[in-house]
């Protein structure tokens, strides 16, 4: 199915339950439920120029062209 977003996504990953989406020129990560195709959470971060994302049960890692590797601990 298709999920409409108000921006151009550049990278997506999953932890097996939800999708984590990075967009061009955005300082946050959208968390999407694949069951409903809806954004269920937005995680704000301090990255500048994100390139890629990876997620596990405990952390989210973002590779940023300017800041390097950024990790966010999940609750």
Gaussian input, Z-matrix of N, CA and C with variables (Angstrom, degrees):
# hf/3-21g

backbone

0 1
 N
 C     1     B1
 C     2     B2     1     A1
 N     3     B3     2     A2     1     D1
 C     4     B4     3     A3     2     D2
 C     5     B5     4     A4     3     D3
 N     6     B6     5     A5     4     D4
 C     7     B7     6     A6     5     D5
 C     8     B8     7     A7     6     D6
 N     9     B9     8     A8     7     D7
 C    10    B10     9     A9     8     D8
 C    11    B11    10    A10     9     D9
 N    12    B12    11    A11    10    D10
 C    13    B13    12    A12    11    D11
 C    14    B14    13    A13    12    D12
 N    15    B15    14    A14    13    D13
 C    16    B16    15    A15    14    D14
 C    17    B17    16    A16    15    D15
 N    18    B18    17    A17    16    D16
 C    19    B19    18    A18    17    D17
 C    20    B20    19    A19    18    D18
 N    21    B21    20    A20    19    D19
 C    22    B22    21    A21    20    D20
 C    23    B23    22    A22    21    D21
 N    24    B24    23    A23    22    D22
 C    25    B25    24    A24    23    D23
 C    26    B26    25    A25    24    D24
 N    27    B27    26    A26    25    D25
 C    28    B28    27    A27    26    D26
 C    29    B29    28    A28    27    D27
 N    30    B30    29    A29    28    D28
 C    31    B31    30    A30    29    D29
 C    32    B32    31    A31    30    D30
 N    33    B33    32    A32    31    D31
 C    34    B34    33    A33    32    D32
 C    35    B35    34    A34    33    D33
 N    36    B36    35    A35    34    D34
 C    37    B37    36    A36    35    D35
 C    38    B38    37    A37    36    D36
 N    39    B39    38    A38    37    D37
 C    40    B40    39    A39    38    D38
 C    41    B41    40    A40    39    D39
 N    42    B42    41    A41    40    D40
 C    43    B43    42    A42    41    D41
 C    44    B44    43    A43    42    D42
 N    45    B45    44    A44    43    D43
 C    46    B46    45    A45    44    D44
 C    47    B47    46    A46    45    D45
 N    48    B48    47    A47    46    D46
 C    49    B49    48    A48    47    D47
 C    50    B50    49    A49    48    D48
 N    51    B51    50    A50    49    D49
 C    52    B52    51    A51    50    D50
 C    53    B53    52    A52    51    D51
 N    54    B54    53    A53    52    D52
 C    55    B55    54    A54    53    D53
 C    56    B56    55    A55    54    D54
 N    57    B57    56    A56    55    D55
 C    58    B58    57    A57    56    D56
 C    59    B59    58    A58    57    D57
 N    60    B60    59    A59    58    D58
 C    61    B61    60    A60    59    D59
 C    62    B62    61    A61    60    D60
 N    63    B63    62    A62    61    D61
 C    64    B64    63    A63    62    D62
 C    65    B65    64    A64    63    D63
 N    66    B66    65    A65    64    D64
 C    67    B67    66    A66    65    D65
 C    68    B68    67    A67    66    D66
 N    69    B69    68    A68    67    D67
 C    70    B70    69    A69    68    D68
 C    71    B71    70    A70    69    D69
 N    72    B72    71    A71    70    D70
 C    73    B73    72    A72    71    D71
 C    74    B74    73    A73    72    D72
 N    75    B75    74    A74    73    D73
 C    76    B76    75    A75    74    D74
 C    77    B77    76    A76    75    D75
 N    78    B78    77    A77    76    D76
 C    79    B79    78    A78    77    D77
 C    80    B80    79    A79    78    D78
 N    81    B81    80    A80    79    D79
 C    82    B82    81    A81    80    D80
 C    83    B83    82    A82    81    D81
 N    84    B84    83    A83    82    D82
 C    85    B85    84    A84    83    D83
 C    86    B86    85    A85    84    D84
 N    87    B87    86    A86    85    D85
 C    88    B88    87    A87    86    D86
 C    89    B89    88    A88    87    D87
 N    90    B90    89    A89    88    D88
 C    91    B91    90    A90    89    D89
 C    92    B92    91    A91    90    D90
 N    93    B93    92    A92    91    D91
 C    94    B94    93    A93    92    D92
 C    95    B95    94    A94    93    D93
 N    96    B96    95    A95    94    D94
 C    97    B97    96    A96    95    D95
 C    98    B98    97    A97    96    D96
 N    99    B99    98    A98    97    D97
 C   100   B100    99    A99    98    D98
 C   101   B101   100   A100    99    D99
 N   102   B102   101   A101   100   D100
 C   103   B103   102   A102   101   D101
 C   104   B104   103   A103   102   D102
 N   105   B105   104   A104   103   D103
 C   106   B106   105   A105   104   D104
 C   107   B107   106   A106   105   D105
 N   108   B108   107   A107   106   D106
 C   109   B109   108   A108   107   D107
 C   110   B110   109   A109   108   D108
 N   111   B111   110   A110   109   D109
 C   112   B112   111   A111   110   D110
 C   113   B113   112   A112   111   D111
 N   114   B114   113   A113   112   D112
 C   115   B115   114   A114   113   D113
 C   116   B116   115   A115   114   D114
 N   117   B117   116   A116   115   D115
 C   118   B118   117   A117   116   D116
 C   119   B119   118   A118   117   D117
 N   120   B120   119   A119   118   D118
 C   121   B121   120   A120   119   D119
 C   122   B122   121   A121   120   D120
 N   123   B123   122   A122   121   D121
 C   124   B124   123   A123   122   D122
 C   125   B125   124   A124   123   D123
 N   126   B126   125   A125   124   D124
 C   127   B127   126   A126   125   D125
 C   128   B128   127   A127   126   D126
 N   129   B129   128   A128   127   D127
 C   130   B130   129   A129   128   D128
 C   131   B131   130   A130   129   D129
 N   132   B132   131   A131   130   D130
 C   133   B133   132   A132   131   D131
 C   134   B134   133   A133   132   D132
 N   135   B135   134   A134   133   D133
 C   136   B136   135   A135   134   D134
 C   137   B137   136   A136   135   D135
 N   138   B138   137   A137   136   D136
 C   139   B139   138   A138   137   D137
 C   140   B140   139   A139   138   D138
 N   141   B141   140   A140   139   D139
 C   142   B142   141   A141   140   D140
 C   143   B143   142   A142   141   D141
 N   144   B144   143   A143   142   D142
 C   145   B145   144   A144   143   D143
 C   146   B146   145   A145   144   D144
 N   147   B147   146   A146   145   D145
 C   148   B148   147   A147   146   D146
 C   149   B149   148   A148   147   D147
 N   150   B150   149   A149   148   D148
 C   151   B151   150   A150   149   D149
 C   152   B152   151   A151   150   D150
 N   153   B153   152   A152   151   D151
 C   154   B154   153   A153   152   D152
 C   155   B155   154   A154   153   D153
 N   156   B156   155   A155   154   D154
 C   157   B157   156   A156   155   D155
 C   158   B158   157   A157   156   D156
 N   159   B159   158   A158   157   D157
 C   160   B160   159   A159   158   D158
 C   161   B161   160   A160   159   D159
 N   162   B162   161   A161   160   D160
 C   163   B163   162   A162   161   D161
 C   164   B164   163   A163   162   D162
 N   165   B165   164   A164   163   D163
 C   166   B166   165   A165   164   D164
 C   167   B167   166   A166   165   D165
 N   168   B168   167   A167   166   D166
 C   169   B169   168   A168   167   D167
 C   170   B170   169   A169   168   D168
 N   171   B171   170   A170   169   D169
 C   172   B172   171   A171   170   D170
 C   173   B173   172   A172   171   D171
 N   174   B174   173   A173   172   D172
 C   175   B175   174   A174   173   D173
 C   176   B176   175   A175   174   D174
 N   177   B177   176   A176   175   D175
 C   178   B178   177   A177   176   D176
 C   179   B179   178   A178   177   D177
 N   180   B180   179   A179   178   D178
 C   181   B181   180   A180   179   D179
 C   182   B182   181   A181   180   D180
 N   183   B183   182   A182   181   D181
 C   184   B184   183   A183   182   D182
 C   185   B185   184   A184   183   D183
 N   186   B186   185   A185   184   D184
 C   187   B187   186   A186   185   D185
 C   188   B188   187   A187   186   D186
 N   189   B189   188   A188   187   D187
 C   190   B190   189   A189   188   D188
 C   191   B191   190   A190   189   D189
 N   192   B192   191   A191   190   D190
 C   193   B193   192   A192   191   D191
 C   194   B194   193   A193   192   D192
 N   195   B195   194   A194   193   D193
 C   196   B196   195   A195   194   D194
 C   197   B197   196   A196   195   D195
 N   198   B198   197   A197   196   D196
 C   199   B199   198   A198   197   D197
 C   200   B200   199   A199   198   D198
 N   201   B201   200   A200   199   D199
 C   202   B202   201   A201   200   D200
 C   203   B203   202   A202   201   D201
 N   204   B204   203   A203   202   D202
 C   205   B205   204   A204   203   D203
 C   206   B206   205   A205   204   D204
 N   207   B207   206   A206   205   D205
 C   208   B208   207   A207   206   D206
 C   209   B209   208   A208   207   D207
 N   210   B210   209   A209   208   D208
 C   211   B211   210   A210   209   D209
 C   212   B212   211   A211   210   D210
 N   213   B213   212   A212   211   D211
 C   214   B214   213   A213   212   D212
 C   215   B215   214   A214   213   D213
 N   216   B216   215   A215   214   D214
 C   217   B217   216   A216   215   D215
 C   218   B218   217   A217   216   D216
 N   219   B219   218   A218   217   D217
 C   220   B220   219   A219   218   D218
 C   221   B221   220   A220   219   D219
 N   222   B222   221   A221   220   D220
 C   223   B223   222   A222   221   D221
 C   224   B224   223   A223   222   D222

   B1=1.4461
   B2=1.5217
   B3=1.3061
   B4=1.4652
   B5=1.5204
   B6=1.3395
   B7=1.4550
   B8=1.5238
   B9=1.3086
   B10=1.4655
   B11=1.5223
   B12=1.3258
   B13=1.4580
   B14=1.5252
   B15=1.3343
   B16=1.4705
   B17=1.5320
   B18=1.3301
   B19=1.4529
   B20=1.5186
   B21=1.3276
   B22=1.4594
   B23=1.5268
   B24=1.3334
   B25=1.4642
   B26=1.5241
   B27=1.3440
   B28=1.4647
   B29=1.5257
   B30=1.3533
   B31=1.4575
   B32=1.5170
   B33=1.3182
   B34=1.4580
   B35=1.5237
   B36=1.3343
   B37=1.4542
   B38=1.5250
   B39=1.3144
   B40=1.4523
   B41=1.5242
   B42=1.3214
   B43=1.4643
   B44=1.5213
   B45=1.3182
   B46=1.4578
   B47=1.5179
   B48=1.3387
   B49=1.4624
   B50=1.5184
   B51=1.3245
   B52=1.4650
   B53=1.5245
   B54=1.3377
   B55=1.4544
   B56=1.5215
   B57=1.3293
   B58=1.4566
   B59=1.5223
   B60=1.3344
   B61=1.4590
   B62=1.5254
   B63=1.3298
   B64=1.4638
   B65=1.5116
   B66=1.3251
   B67=1.4469
   B68=1.5140
   B69=1.3248
   B70=1.4584
   B71=1.5173
   B72=1.3292
   B73=1.4700
   B74=1.5269
   B75=1.3420
   B76=1.4608
   B77=1.5238
   B78=1.3189
   B79=1.4627
   B80=1.5158
   B81=1.3161
   B82=1.4542
   B83=1.5196
   B84=1.3284
   B85=1.4564
   B86=1.5213
   B87=1.3076
   B88=1.4640
   B89=1.5199
   B90=1.3127
   B91=1.4570
   B92=1.5269
   B93=1.3189
   B94=1.4647
   B95=1.5197
   B96=1.3167
   B97=1.4614
   B98=1.5293
   B99=1.3336
   B100=1.4595
   B101=1.5243
   B102=1.3268
   B103=1.4678
   B104=1.5196
   B105=1.3514
   B106=1.4693
   B107=1.5224
   B108=1.3428
   B109=1.4674
   B110=1.5209
   B111=1.3169
   B112=1.4601
   B113=1.5215
   B114=1.3403
   B115=1.4571
   B116=1.5221
   B117=1.3290
   B118=1.4676
   B119=1.5247
   B120=1.3412
   B121=1.4609
   B122=1.5247
   B123=1.3217
   B124=1.4593
   B125=1.5189
   B126=1.3269
   B127=1.4613
   B128=1.5167
   B129=1.3292
   B130=1.4613
   B131=1.5161
   B132=1.3241
   B133=1.4500
   B134=1.5176
   B135=1.3231
   B136=1.4579
   B137=1.5147
   B138=1.3346
   B139=1.4504
   B140=1.5253
   B141=1.3461
   B142=1.4571
   B143=1.5212
   B144=1.3156
   B145=1.4550
   B146=1.5298
   B147=1.3608
   B148=1.4631
   B149=1.5203
   B150=1.3273
   B151=1.4567
   B152=1.5225
   B153=1.3395
   B154=1.4608
   B155=1.5227
   B156=1.3422
   B157=1.4652
   B158=1.5194
   B159=1.3281
   B160=1.4549
   B161=1.5246
   B162=1.3211
   B163=1.4636
   B164=1.5251
   B165=1.3360
   B166=1.4603
   B167=1.5188
   B168=1.3110
   B169=1.4633
   B170=1.5278
   B171=1.3348
   B172=1.4649
   B173=1.5251
   B174=1.3481
   B175=1.4571
   B176=1.5281
   B177=1.3247
   B178=1.4619
   B179=1.5237
   B180=1.3172
   B181=1.4604
   B182=1.5274
   B183=1.3319
   B184=1.4580
   B185=1.5212
   B186=1.3178
   B187=1.4613
   B188=1.5228
   B189=1.3375
   B190=1.4530
   B191=1.5265
   B192=1.3293
   B193=1.4661
   B194=1.5259
   B195=1.3121
   B196=1.4607
   B197=1.5349
   B198=1.3337
   B199=1.4601
   B200=1.5237
   B201=1.3216
   B202=1.4603
   B203=1.5190
   B204=1.3138
   B205=1.4629
   B206=1.5260
   B207=1.3181
   B208=1.4588
   B209=1.5232
   B210=1.3272
   B211=1.4678
   B212=1.5124
   B213=1.3123
   B214=1.4633
   B215=1.5232
   B216=1.3179
   B217=1.4657
   B218=1.5160
   B219=1.3337
   B220=1.4756
   B221=1.5074
   B222=1.3185
   B223=1.4680
   B224=1.5015
   A1=109.26
   A2=116.06
   A3=122.44
   A4=109.68
   A5=115.79
   A6=121.82
   A7=107.40
   A8=117.51
   A9=121.45
   A10=109.86
   A11=115.22
   A12=121.95
   A13=108.20
   A14=117.93
   A15=120.30
   A16=113.30
   A17=117.31
   A18=122.65
   A19=108.02
   A20=115.32
   A21=121.03
   A22=109.32
   A23=118.43
   A24=120.10
   A25=110.71
   A26=115.58
   A27=118.91
   A28=112.32
   A29=116.67
   A30=118.91
   A31=108.96
   A32=115.42
   A33=121.72
   A34=108.94
   A35=115.60
   A36=121.35
   A37=107.80
   A38=116.01
   A39=120.89
   A40=110.01
   A41=115.35
   A42=120.60
   A43=109.93
   A44=116.35
   A45=122.48
   A46=112.60
   A47=116.80
   A48=121.16
   A49=113.31
   A50=116.37
   A51=121.64
   A52=109.04
   A53=115.70
   A54=122.71
   A55=109.36
   A56=117.00
   A57=123.17
   A58=106.83
   A59=116.97
   A60=121.49
   A61=110.87
   A62=115.97
   A63=123.18
   A64=108.63
   A65=116.44
   A66=120.79
   A67=111.63
   A68=115.89
   A69=121.48
   A70=109.27
   A71=116.07
   A72=123.31
   A73=113.16
   A74=117.67
   A75=121.29
   A76=109.55
   A77=116.86
   A78=122.05
   A79=111.37
   A80=116.58
   A81=118.93
   A82=110.13
   A83=113.77
   A84=122.57
   A85=107.30
   A86=117.60
   A87=120.22
   A88=109.13
   A89=115.75
   A90=122.75
   A91=106.55
   A92=116.38
   A93=121.90
   A94=110.44
   A95=115.52
   A96=121.22
   A97=108.52
   A98=118.46
   A99=119.18
   A100=112.81
   A101=117.06
   A102=120.34
   A103=112.22
   A104=115.92
   A105=120.09
   A106=113.03
   A107=117.16
   A108=122.81
   A109=112.10
   A110=117.56
   A111=122.73
   A112=110.91
   A113=115.48
   A114=120.92
   A115=107.59
   A116=116.48
   A117=120.40
   A118=112.62
   A119=115.69
   A120=119.65
   A121=108.16
   A122=116.08
   A123=122.06
   A124=107.40
   A125=115.88
   A126=121.99
   A127=107.61
   A128=116.55
   A129=121.18
   A130=109.36
   A131=115.80
   A132=120.87
   A133=109.21
   A134=115.85
   A135=121.32
   A136=113.21
   A137=118.99
   A138=117.83
   A139=110.36
   A140=114.57
   A141=121.59
   A142=111.53
   A143=116.31
   A144=121.67
   A145=108.85
   A146=117.18
   A147=120.63
   A148=112.29
   A149=114.46
   A150=121.00
   A151=111.60
   A152=116.28
   A153=118.85
   A154=110.44
   A155=114.25
   A156=121.11
   A157=109.30
   A158=115.54
   A159=122.74
   A160=107.77
   A161=117.59
   A162=120.19
   A163=111.04
   A164=113.97
   A165=122.23
   A166=107.17
   A167=116.78
   A168=120.16
   A169=112.32
   A170=117.31
   A171=120.04
   A172=115.25
   A173=118.74
   A174=120.78
   A175=112.47
   A176=114.47
   A177=122.87
   A178=105.84
   A179=117.68
   A180=122.14
   A181=108.76
   A182=115.66
   A183=122.10
   A184=108.27
   A185=116.83
   A186=121.23
   A187=107.02
   A188=116.20
   A189=122.29
   A190=108.74
   A191=117.02
   A192=121.33
   A193=112.44
   A194=118.14
   A195=122.00
   A196=111.33
   A197=117.22
   A198=121.75
   A199=114.88
   A200=118.16
   A201=120.96
   A202=111.42
   A203=116.72
   A204=121.64
   A205=110.54
   A206=116.10
   A207=122.55
   A208=107.84
   A209=117.13
   A210=120.27
   A211=109.87
   A212=115.10
   A213=122.95
   A214=107.14
   A215=116.14
   A216=119.60
   A217=109.21
   A218=115.20
   A219=120.32
   A220=109.69
   A221=115.57
   A222=121.05
   A223=111.76
   D1=166.90
   D2=-177.54
   D3=-106.26
   D4=136.15
   D5=177.16
   D6=-114.67
   D7=116.60
   D8=-179.99
   D9=-83.11
   D10=131.81
   D11=177.80
   D12=-126.96
   D13=149.99
   D14=-178.25
   D15=-83.20
   D16=22.79
   D17=-179.54
   D18=-154.40
   D19=171.04
   D20=178.30
   D21=-90.74
   D22=113.01
   D23=177.52
   D24=-70.48
   D25=142.05
   D26=178.61
   D27=-113.56
   D28=-20.52
   D29=179.33
   D30=-159.96
   D31=148.66
   D32=179.32
   D33=-141.55
   D34=146.77
   D35=175.12
   D36=-145.08
   D37=171.11
   D38=177.80
   D39=-138.44
   D40=154.56
   D41=171.33
   D42=-103.02
   D43=9.94
   D44=-178.09
   D45=98.81
   D46=-13.99
   D47=-179.74
   D48=-118.47
   D49=-43.28
   D50=-178.70
   D51=-131.53
   D52=166.74
   D53=176.88
   D54=-102.80
   D55=142.41
   D56=176.03
   D57=-116.51
   D58=123.51
   D59=-172.53
   D60=-121.11
   D61=129.87
   D62=171.43
   D63=-101.49
   D64=142.79
   D65=176.94
   D66=-122.67
   D67=157.74
   D68=176.97
   D69=-65.60
   D70=135.60
   D71=177.00
   D72=59.93
   D73=33.43
   D74=179.13
   D75=-123.55
   D76=143.66
   D77=179.97
   D78=-105.82
   D79=31.52
   D80=177.95
   D81=-149.59
   D82=170.76
   D83=178.46
   D84=-117.64
   D85=126.87
   D86=173.65
   D87=-90.03
   D88=132.87
   D89=176.12
   D90=-103.03
   D91=123.41
   D92=-174.32
   D93=-119.50
   D94=134.00
   D95=173.80
   D96=-82.49
   D97=121.47
   D98=177.50
   D99=-71.27
   D100=-15.55
   D101=177.74
   D102=-74.94
   D103=-34.63
   D104=-177.58
   D105=-112.05
   D106=-9.48
   D107=-175.64
   D108=58.06
   D109=31.50
   D110=-178.52
   D111=-121.33
   D112=149.06
   D113=173.54
   D114=-71.15
   D115=122.30
   D116=-178.54
   D117=-106.01
   D118=-12.48
   D119=179.97
   D120=-162.57
   D121=149.18
   D122=171.41
   D123=-123.05
   D124=125.40
   D125=-179.43
   D126=-104.11
   D127=117.27
   D128=178.02
   D129=-84.14
   D130=143.21
   D131=179.68
   D132=-145.33
   D133=176.49
   D134=-177.17
   D135=-105.95
   D136=23.50
   D137=180.00
   D138=-76.20
   D139=159.04
   D140=-174.15
   D141=-108.38
   D142=-50.15
   D143=-175.97
   D144=-138.81
   D145=74.96
   D146=-174.79
   D147=-68.11
   D148=147.42
   D149=-179.80
   D150=-119.32
   D151=-44.90
   D152=-177.89
   D153=-149.25
   D154=166.71
   D155=-175.09
   D156=-142.66
   D157=148.69
   D158=174.67
   D159=-142.84
   D160=149.21
   D161=-176.76
   D162=-139.99
   D163=148.55
   D164=172.56
   D165=-133.69
   D166=-175.64
   D167=177.47
   D168=-63.66
   D169=-27.76
   D170=-173.53
   D171=-109.28
   D172=-22.19
   D173=-175.17
   D174=-143.84
   D175=158.00
   D176=168.27
   D177=-120.28
   D178=133.55
   D179=178.69
   D180=-118.67
   D181=132.58
   D182=179.48
   D183=-121.99
   D184=129.14
   D185=172.92
   D186=-92.13
   D187=120.66
   D188=-178.12
   D189=-115.12
   D190=132.57
   D191=-176.94
   D192=-62.49
   D193=-28.37
   D194=-177.53
   D195=-97.77
   D196=-47.33
   D197=-171.71
   D198=-92.55
   D199=-10.58
   D200=-177.79
   D201=87.36
   D202=-145.06
   D203=-177.48
   D204=-88.61
   D205=127.77
   D206=178.66
   D207=-118.29
   D208=131.45
   D209=175.90
   D210=-116.15
   D211=142.94
   D212=177.83
   D213=-123.84
   D214=123.85
   D215=176.82
   D216=-78.26
   D217=133.20
   D218=177.82
   D219=-90.97
   D220=144.07
   D221=178.55
   D222=-82.64

